[in-house]
């Protein structure tokens, strides 16, 4: 469950270093990730005995997260290793994407790639003639977003460097360190694991091990799917307005079929909206005119008959 490393440092051979100190820099990272500047690291100085306790934790995503678009997966998106293919790396990760972005920017401005970057043989390695270009653009190549000229304003929308999204499946190894000073009497004891012949002036020892046999796992899951959202909305509607499935069907009928037949009946009753209504109105007018004419002529005949009939009856009564 651990690893012990004996470091033999020769300070007199130091010529050019990135840090103004003696010792080694220990980086702990996932084996598929390229060790970048943002990797968890610890310094091991001279004549020190270091203990690095690692309580790892894992962040994984459920299959429901894969069904959601990449940019809508929470925390402004995440990517599974098999969803994006990199040109030089075998497996996608956030660190690998940033590393490839830095390498591409180095190729763009200097026409070469540095020896410590992954190279499949298709790119020229930088040599002594490229040192001036690398030194001139060192600051642009070491920042988180390679090639960035100015820092963005707070009002601008957030974007990840080089459009590299975080990992949906992530392994993280935090380090809890403790340090002691090597004692010459102790380290030269043959019964110890280090053996004899150590130089306590320049040598160092560090021990890396897992703090326990358990790993903490964090799950990224969908809080509300469309099924859960539908169930929640249905429960709220039932609670406040007594909504049910039958009520939904009735509501659909009221705004579709009922509305259609209502508009149709209104159009039929209006003479300017339906030719059939115009014909019906004309027939009604003809019928009423004919009926009024018939009643008038009948009234005249009846008046005439009523006027003639009493005279005849009077004559009959006068002359029986």
C-alpha positions as CSV (number, residue, x, y, z in Angstrom):
1,X,0.0,0.0,0.0
2,X,3.0,2.3,-0.2
3,X,6.3,3.3,-1.8
4,X,9.6,4.4,-0.3
5,X,12.0,6.3,-2.4
6,X,15.6,7.2,-1.6
7,X,16.7,10.4,-3.4
8,X,20.4,11.1,-3.9
9,X,20.7,14.8,-4.6
10,X,23.9,16.4,-5.9
11,X,23.6,20.1,-5.4
12,X,27.0,20.8,-6.8
13,X,25.8,19.6,-10.2
14,X,22.8,22.0,-10.4
15,X,23.3,24.4,-13.2
16,X,19.8,25.8,-14.2
17,X,16.7,25.1,-12.2
18,X,13.1,26.3,-12.3
19,X,13.0,26.8,-8.5
20,X,15.6,28.6,-6.4
21,X,16.0,25.7,-4.0
22,X,17.6,22.2,-3.7
23,X,15.6,19.0,-3.7
24,X,13.0,17.2,-5.8
25,X,9.4,17.9,-6.6
26,X,7.0,15.0,-6.2
27,X,3.8,15.0,-8.3
28,X,0.9,12.7,-7.5
29,X,-1.6,12.3,-10.3
30,X,-3.7,9.8,-12.3
31,X,-1.6,7.5,-14.5
32,X,-3.5,8.6,-17.6
33,X,-3.0,12.3,-16.9
34,X,0.0,14.3,-18.1
35,X,1.7,15.8,-15.0
36,X,1.1,19.5,-15.5
37,X,1.8,22.6,-13.5
38,X,-1.6,22.3,-11.8
39,X,-1.0,18.8,-10.6
40,X,-0.9,18.2,-6.8
41,X,2.8,18.4,-5.8
42,X,5.1,18.4,-2.7
43,X,8.7,19.5,-2.3
44,X,11.3,17.2,-0.7
45,X,14.2,19.2,0.5
46,X,17.7,17.9,1.5
47,X,18.2,15.8,4.6
48,X,14.5,15.3,5.1
49,X,12.3,12.2,5.7
50,X,8.9,12.9,4.2
51,X,5.6,11.0,4.7
52,X,2.9,11.5,2.1
53,X,-0.5,10.2,3.2
54,X,-3.0,10.1,0.3
55,X,-6.7,9.8,1.0
56,X,-8.0,9.5,-2.6
57,X,-11.5,10.3,-3.7
58,X,-13.3,9.6,-7.0
59,X,-16.0,11.6,-8.7
60,X,-18.1,9.5,-11.1
61,X,-21.3,10.3,-13.2
62,X,-24.3,8.1,-13.6
63,X,-25.5,6.9,-17.0
64,X,-28.4,9.4,-16.8
65,X,-25.8,12.2,-17.0
66,X,-24.5,10.9,-20.4
67,X,-28.0,11.4,-21.9
68,X,-27.8,15.1,-21.2
69,X,-26.0,17.5,-23.6
70,X,-22.4,18.1,-22.6
71,X,-22.8,21.8,-21.7
72,X,-25.9,21.2,-19.5
73,X,-24.3,18.6,-17.1
74,X,-23.9,21.0,-14.2
75,X,-20.9,23.1,-13.3
76,X,-21.0,24.4,-16.9
77,X,-20.6,20.9,-18.4
78,X,-18.3,17.8,-18.2
79,X,-17.0,15.2,-20.6
80,X,-16.6,11.4,-20.4
81,X,-13.2,10.0,-21.5
82,X,-14.8,8.4,-24.6
83,X,-16.7,11.4,-25.8
84,X,-13.7,13.5,-27.0
85,X,-10.7,12.3,-28.9
86,X,-7.4,14.2,-28.6
87,X,-4.7,14.3,-31.3
88,X,-1.7,13.3,-29.2
89,X,-3.2,11.7,-26.0
90,X,-4.8,8.3,-25.9
91,X,-7.5,9.3,-23.3
92,X,-9.2,12.6,-22.7
93,X,-8.8,14.4,-19.4
94,X,-8.8,18.1,-18.5
95,X,-5.0,18.1,-17.9
96,X,-4.4,16.3,-21.1
97,X,-6.5,18.8,-23.0
98,X,-4.6,21.7,-21.5
99,X,-1.3,20.1,-22.2
100,X,-2.2,19.5,-25.9
101,X,-3.4,23.1,-26.1
102,X,0.0,24.4,-24.8
103,X,1.8,22.1,-27.3
104,X,-0.3,23.3,-30.2
105,X,0.4,26.9,-29.2
106,X,4.2,26.2,-29.1
107,X,4.0,24.7,-32.5
108,X,2.1,27.8,-33.8
109,X,4.5,30.4,-32.5
110,X,7.9,28.6,-32.5
111,X,7.3,25.7,-35.0
112,X,8.5,23.0,-32.7
113,X,7.4,21.0,-29.6
114,X,9.3,20.7,-26.4
115,X,10.9,17.4,-25.6
116,X,8.8,16.7,-22.5
117,X,5.5,16.9,-24.3
118,X,4.0,13.8,-25.9
119,X,5.0,13.5,-29.5
120,X,4.0,10.8,-32.0
121,X,7.0,11.6,-34.2
122,X,5.2,14.0,-36.6
123,X,6.4,17.2,-34.9
124,X,9.9,18.7,-34.8
125,X,11.5,18.8,-31.3
126,X,12.8,22.2,-30.2
127,X,16.6,22.6,-30.2
128,X,19.1,25.3,-29.2
129,X,18.0,27.5,-32.1
130,X,14.5,27.7,-30.7
131,X,15.5,28.8,-27.1
132,X,15.1,32.5,-27.9
133,X,11.5,32.0,-29.1
134,X,10.6,29.8,-26.1
135,X,12.2,32.3,-23.7
136,X,10.4,35.2,-25.3
137,X,7.0,33.5,-25.0
138,X,7.6,31.7,-21.7
139,X,4.9,33.6,-19.9
140,X,2.3,32.9,-22.6
141,X,3.1,29.2,-22.6
142,X,3.0,28.7,-18.8
143,X,-0.4,30.3,-17.9
144,X,-3.6,28.4,-17.6
145,X,-4.9,29.6,-20.9
146,X,-2.0,29.5,-23.4
147,X,-1.8,32.6,-25.6
148,X,-4.2,34.7,-23.5
149,X,-3.2,38.4,-23.8
150,X,-5.4,40.1,-21.2
151,X,-7.5,38.9,-18.3
152,X,-11.2,38.9,-19.0
153,X,-13.7,41.2,-17.4
154,X,-16.1,39.9,-14.8
155,X,-19.0,40.8,-17.0
156,X,-17.9,38.5,-19.9
157,X,-19.4,35.0,-19.9
158,X,-17.3,32.3,-18.4
159,X,-15.4,29.9,-20.7
160,X,-12.9,27.2,-19.8
161,X,-9.3,27.6,-21.0
162,X,-8.9,26.2,-24.6
163,X,-12.5,25.0,-24.4
164,X,-11.4,22.1,-22.3
165,X,-14.3,20.9,-20.1
166,X,-13.8,19.1,-16.8
167,X,-13.9,15.3,-16.4
168,X,-17.2,13.5,-15.6
169,X,-15.0,10.8,-14.2
170,X,-12.2,12.2,-12.1
171,X,-9.6,10.7,-9.7
172,X,-8.0,13.1,-7.2
173,X,-5.2,12.4,-4.9
174,X,-4.8,15.0,-2.1
175,X,-1.6,14.8,0.0
176,X,-1.2,15.1,3.7
177,X,2.5,15.5,4.4
178,X,4.7,15.4,7.5
179,X,8.5,16.0,7.6
180,X,11.4,14.9,9.7
181,X,15.1,15.5,9.6
182,X,17.3,12.5,8.8
183,X,19.8,11.5,11.6
184,X,23.1,10.0,10.5
185,X,23.2,7.4,13.3
186,X,19.8,6.1,12.5
187,X,19.9,5.9,8.7
188,X,23.2,4.1,8.7
189,X,21.8,1.3,10.7
190,X,22.0,-1.9,8.6
191,X,18.8,-3.2,10.1
192,X,16.7,-0.5,8.6
193,X,15.1,-0.6,5.2
194,X,17.4,2.1,3.8
195,X,20.6,0.2,4.5
196,X,24.0,1.6,5.2
197,X,26.1,4.2,3.4
198,X,23.6,7.0,3.2
199,X,24.9,10.6,3.1
200,X,22.6,12.6,5.4
201,X,23.9,15.8,4.0
202,X,22.4,15.5,0.5
203,X,20.2,12.4,0.5
204,X,16.5,12.5,1.2
205,X,13.7,9.9,1.7
206,X,10.0,10.2,1.1
207,X,7.3,7.6,1.6
208,X,4.0,7.7,-0.3
209,X,1.1,5.5,0.8
210,X,-2.7,5.4,1.0
211,X,-4.1,6.5,4.3
212,X,-6.7,3.8,4.4
213,X,-8.2,1.0,2.4
214,X,-11.4,2.9,1.6
215,X,-12.0,5.5,-1.2
216,X,-14.5,8.3,-1.0
217,X,-16.8,8.4,-4.0
218,X,-18.7,11.4,-5.1
219,X,-21.6,10.9,-7.4
220,X,-22.8,13.3,-10.1
221,X,-26.4,12.5,-10.9
222,X,-29.4,14.1,-12.5
223,X,-31.5,15.9,-9.8
224,X,-34.6,16.3,-12.0
225,X,-35.2,14.1,-15.0
226,X,-38.3,14.7,-17.2
227,X,-40.1,11.9,-15.4
228,X,-39.4,13.4,-12.0
229,X,-40.3,16.9,-13.2
230,X,-43.6,15.6,-14.6
231,X,-44.4,13.8,-11.3
232,X,-43.6,16.9,-9.3
233,X,-45.7,19.2,-11.5
234,X,-48.6,16.7,-11.4
235,X,-48.4,16.6,-7.6
236,X,-48.4,20.3,-7.3
237,X,-51.3,20.7,-9.6
238,X,-53.3,18.1,-7.8
239,X,-52.5,19.7,-4.5
240,X,-53.5,23.3,-5.4
241,X,-56.2,23.0,-8.1
242,X,-57.3,19.4,-7.9
243,X,-55.8,18.6,-11.3
244,X,-55.9,15.0,-12.6
245,X,-55.5,13.1,-15.8
246,X,-59.2,13.3,-16.6
247,X,-59.0,17.1,-15.9
248,X,-56.2,17.3,-18.4
249,X,-58.3,15.6,-21.1
250,X,-61.2,17.9,-20.4
251,X,-58.9,20.9,-20.6
252,X,-57.6,19.7,-23.9
253,X,-61.2,19.1,-25.2
254,X,-62.3,22.6,-24.0
255,X,-59.5,24.4,-25.9
256,X,-59.6,22.2,-29.1
257,X,-62.8,20.4,-30.1
258,X,-65.2,22.6,-28.1
259,X,-63.6,25.8,-29.3
260,X,-63.7,24.6,-32.9
261,X,-67.4,23.7,-32.8
262,X,-68.2,26.9,-31.1
263,X,-66.5,29.0,-33.7
264,X,-68.1,26.9,-36.4
265,X,-71.6,27.4,-35.0
266,X,-71.0,31.1,-34.7
267,X,-69.9,31.3,-38.3
268,X,-73.0,29.4,-39.5
269,X,-75.3,31.9,-37.6
270,X,-73.7,35.0,-39.1
271,X,-74.9,35.8,-42.7
272,X,-71.6,37.3,-43.7
273,X,-69.5,34.3,-42.8
274,X,-71.3,31.5,-44.5
275,X,-72.8,31.1,-48.0
276,X,-75.3,28.6,-46.6
277,X,-76.5,31.2,-44.1
278,X,-77.1,33.7,-47.0
279,X,-79.2,31.2,-48.9
280,X,-81.2,30.4,-45.8
281,X,-81.8,34.2,-45.1
282,X,-83.0,34.7,-48.7
283,X,-85.4,31.8,-48.5
284,X,-86.7,33.2,-45.2
285,X,-87.3,36.6,-46.8
286,X,-89.1,35.1,-49.8
287,X,-91.3,33.0,-47.5
288,X,-92.2,36.0,-45.3
289,X,-93.0,38.2,-48.4
290,X,-95.1,35.5,-49.9
291,X,-96.9,34.9,-46.6
292,X,-97.6,38.6,-46.1
293,X,-99.0,38.9,-49.7
294,X,-101.2,35.9,-49.2
295,X,-102.6,37.2,-46.0
296,X,-103.4,40.6,-47.5
297,X,-105.3,39.2,-50.5
298,X,-107.2,36.9,-48.3
299,X,-108.1,39.7,-46.0
300,X,-109.4,41.7,-49.0
301,X,-111.5,38.9,-50.3
302,X,-112.9,38.2,-46.9
303,X,-113.8,41.8,-46.5
304,X,-115.6,41.9,-49.8
305,X,-117.4,38.7,-49.0
306,X,-118.4,39.9,-45.7
307,X,-119.7,43.1,-47.2
308,X,-121.8,41.3,-49.9
309,X,-123.1,38.6,-47.7
310,X,-124.9,40.8,-45.2
311,X,-126.8,42.6,-48.1
312,X,-128.0,39.3,-49.5
313,X,-129.1,38.1,-46.1
314,X,-131.0,41.4,-45.6
315,X,-132.9,40.9,-48.9
316,X,-133.8,37.4,-48.0
317,X,-135.1,38.5,-44.7
318,X,-137.1,41.3,-46.2
319,X,-138.7,39.0,-48.8
320,X,-139.2,35.6,-47.3
